[in-house]
């Protein structure tokens, strides 16, 4: 039985959770395949062999129900519906067999971005604007039977615009944890995104975005225009 004593100092009933939120690039096989020959171009000349991570810092954190500001210098934002894996105990060099023992639970996560073309090293300016990482309520690991096979739906103003799933990943959740903790330690309260699916929908100021992950929950946020003063 997993001992969650490492989480006693954290409020995990709602986001944010107090740790570090990590995004994962190109972990959806369809998204990687859509790049076609681009991954073989200079300077990398091959698909990634290890997880590509980035951080969604504290200024990006938001909760369901919060408004998300569309910066005045952009017209639209990409809605990156995904699953966030909440770490429950210190994880370093975990094996596939015990990787899931380090998981406390899950959250619905919207990894919002300014549309951009640099798929390997996107600028923080695209990924890290204020409010660009809304997260839903925490759901314990035991309540989710198979996190690698969950339906994910994105609706804008009540109209479904994307239907995807947590399956089809280059790395399953367990394998992602193995590969990440091989070179860095994850701590209780950290959140590791499994990565955004291909064809992230676009949304504009004035629209309401609802993301549903079956068995985990729902996340709803309204986009608003930036007010310059």
N, C-alpha and C positions, 0 to 999 in steps of 0.2 A: 504494500500500500504506500502510495507516495506521501511523504511527509512535507507539508507545506509550511513548516515553521519559518522558512526563509521569507515567507510572504507576510508575516504577522505585522510588520511595520508599514505595509503598503495598503492603500485603499484601492482594492481592485473591483469595487462594485460598479465603477463607471470610469470612462476615460477622462483625462490621461492617467497613466499608471505610475509615473515617477521614474521609469527607466529610460533607456534609449530606444527609439523607434528606427528600425532598419528597413529600407526598401531593397528589393531584389530585382535586378534587371534581367530581361531575356530568359526568364524561367518558364515561360509558356511556349511550348514547342511550336504552336501555330504562329506566334509572334516572331519567333526566331526564324522560322521557315519563310515568313513573309519578306524578310530582308534579302533573301536570295543571295546573290553574289556579293552584296555589300560587306558581309562579314569576312569575305576573303580578300578584300581590298586592303591596301596599305592604310595605317601602319601595322595592323594586327595580322592580316592575311590568314585568318582561321577563326572559326567560331570559338567563343570563350570556353576554356577548359575548367575554370573554377567559378564559383558564384561571384557576380558583380554586385557589390553592395553600395548603398549610399545612405545617408542619415536624413531623417525628417526631424529637424530640431524642434525644441519646445514651442517656438513661435508659430509652428504650423499646426499644433494640436488644437482640435475642436471636438465638440460633442454633438450628438444627434440633436437637432433642433436649433443649433447655432446657425447664424447667417455666415456665408462665406463671401468675402469681398473679391470682386473681379477687378484687378488693378486697372487703372485708367489707361495704361499703355498697351493693353491687350483687349481683344474683342471677344474671345472665347476661351474656355478652359476644357482640358481633357479630364473626364471622370474615370479614375483608375480603380474600379471596383475590385476588391481582393479580400483575402482572409489574412488576419493578423494572428500570429501564434504568440501567446503570452508565456514567457518563461517563468517557471515556478521554483527552480533551484539552479544553483550555479552549474553551468554546463561547459566542460572543456574536454576536448578529445573524446566525445561520446561515440559509441558504436551504434550501428543500425538497430541492434537488438534492444538497447536501452535508451535510445534517443528520445522516445516519447515520454519516458519517465521524467524528463526535465520540463515537460509542458504542463502548465497549470490550466490553460484553457485557450479560448479564442475570442476574437472580436471581429465584427464587420469593419472594414477599413476602406476609406476612399483616398487613394494616393493621387491627389489632384496635381496637374501639371499645366504649365503654359505649353501649347503645342510646339514641338521642336523636332529637329532632324537628327541631332547628335545622339545616337542610340547607345554608345559605349560610355561616354563621359558627359552627360548632360550638365549644363551649368546649374549651380545652386539657384540662380535667378529664375530658372524654369520650375524647379522642384520645391523651393523652400520659402515661398511667399507666406505671409501670415494667413493662418487658417487652412492651409493646403493639406491637412491630414486629419479630417474628421474620423472619429472612432466611435463605435457603438458600445453597448453594454457588454461586460465580461460574461462569458458562458463557460462553466467548468468543462474540462476535458472529458470527464466521464459521461456527459450528456450528449456528446457527439460521437456517433458510432464509427463513421469513416470520414475524417476530414479531407481525405484525398478524393472524395467523390460527392461533392456538394454542388447543387445548382446555385448559380449566381445570376441575379436579374437586376438590370438597371432600368428604371422608369424615369422619364422626364415629364413633368406635369401630368402624371398618371398614365402616360403612354410608354409601353415597354420598347426600349430602343436597343437593348443588348441582352442576350441570353447566352451565358457561358457556364463554366463549371470549374471547380478546383482541380479536376482531373486534367490529363494532357500536359503535365508539367515535365520539364527536363529532369527535375529532381523532385521526388516526393518530399513530404514534410520531414520524414525521418532522415532521408539522404541529405536534404538541405542542411539540417542541423549537424549532421556528421561533417559535411564539407566546410561549413562555417566555423564550427568549434575546433576544427583542425588547426586553425591559425589565429583564433581569437576566442576569448571567454565571454559567454553570455551570462547575464546576472538576473536574479529575480526581479520581475517588473519590466524587463526588456521586452520589446515586441519585434518579431521578425515577420515581415510580409512575405508571402509565398510568391509575390510578383503579379503584375497586372496582365490580364489577357489581351490578345490581339484586338485591334479595332475598337479602342476605347472611344466611347461617344463624346461628342462635344456639347457643352451647355453654355448658356448666356445669362447675363444679369436679368433677374426677374423670373427665372425658372426654378422649379423645385425638383431636386434630384433625390430619388429614393433607391437605395441599394438593399437588396434582400439576399442573404445567404441562408439557404435552407438548413434548418436545425440550429442556426446560430443567432439570427435576428435580423433587424432592419435598421437602417441608418438613413435619416432624412435631413437634408439641408437645403436652404434656399440661397441662391446666388443673388448678390446685390451689387450695384455699381459703387465704385469708390467715390467718396465725397471729398473733394479737394478743398482745403481751407487755406 
